[in-house]
């Protein structure tokens, strides 16, 4: 039977991450700057084929899908401080 109670599809299990002052070049090379700017995200870590990405909208499935297509990696989204994210995106790459 259909569950009639409305439930949020927001995933509240998204971890929060304190952003570094700088992103290493080896990570920046994985996401084109234009895309990072458009999606407001920065790559912050990598483990084999999994890329941890700090995002302004970490629950946006379409953004995550675009990142997967661009990087050919599994994307692990984390949330972060908007100001820190902006500061990192201002350091173009």
Secondary structure as UniProt FT lines:
FT   TURN            12..13
FT   HELIX           25..28
FT   TURN            29..30
FT   HELIX           33..39
FT   STRAND          41..47
FT   TURN            48..49
FT   STRAND          50..55
FT   TURN            56..59
FT   HELIX           61..71
FT   STRAND          74..79
FT   HELIX           82..90
//
